[in-house]
Amino acid sequence: QEKNEIKGSIRTESDDVDVSQIASLFGGGGHKKASGFSIPGRLERTGEGSWKIIK
């Protein structure tokens, strides 16, 4: 997470999953087994193990 940007990285070892399709939902992309995205906002901890996106 940088100033007001959240960066995500998605990876898989499975041949049955195309993570680039998941990343494209957030405006990102990449390869079938490794993709990424950036969205505006910042993360705020809301409880143990829970986070929310603040825009």
N, C-alpha and C positions, 0 to 999 in steps of 0.2 A: 504494500500500500504506500503510495507516494502522496503528495499534497492532497489533492481531491480526486485521486484516481486509484481504483482497485484493479490490480492485475491478477489474472487467474491463469493457472497452467493445469492442463488435463492430460493425463497419460494412461495408457492401458497396455497390458501384455496380450490381451485377447484379440484374436482375429475376427471375432464376431461383433466387435464394437467399433464404431467410427466416431472418435471423439471430436473430429472436425465438424461434424453435424451439431454436436452440443455447443461447441465454441461459436458456431455461426449464429446461434440463438442470441448471443451476447455481442454480435458484431465482430467476432474474431474469426480465426481460421487456423489452418496449418495442415498437418498430415493426419492420416487415419489413426495412428497410434500416439501422436503427440501434437497437441494444439494449445492455443492460448487466446486470451481476450483481455481487453481493458474496458472498464466501465467507470463513469463518473460517480463520485461519492467517496465515503470513508466508512470503515467498519467500526462499530461500537459494541463492546461486550455487554450483553444483557443478563448474563447469568453464567453459571458453570457450564462451559461447553456450548454456549449459545451466543450468536452474533446477529446484528442487524445492520443493514446498509442505510447510512444517513446520506441523503442527497443535498 
